[in-house]
Amino acid sequence: MKQNAESSGTDVAGYVMEGPGLSAYALSDGTVYRTYVTTARGLEPAMAYYGLLDRTPIGRNEGEVLWVRRHDEYETP
């Protein structure tokens, strides 16, 4: 996570604080209610590329190293 934060130009606390989220709201009699909220791994259904990565030979290849890279940053075997 530290590498991700530094790559984004912030510290770990700022990186975690600014993470993506998904909320659903309902309006009833003029009052707005938040009916659902999710972050982090809960967002995977909304991110279609995870399903594609899960079907590749090395999957997401998650670990200590940042696994999402631009196409020209992968090491050649």
Secondary structure, DSSP 8 states (H G I E B T S, - for coil): -HHHHHHTTS-HHHHHHT--EEEEEEEETTEEEEEEEEEGGGGGGG-HHHHHHHTSTTTT--SSS-----GGGS---
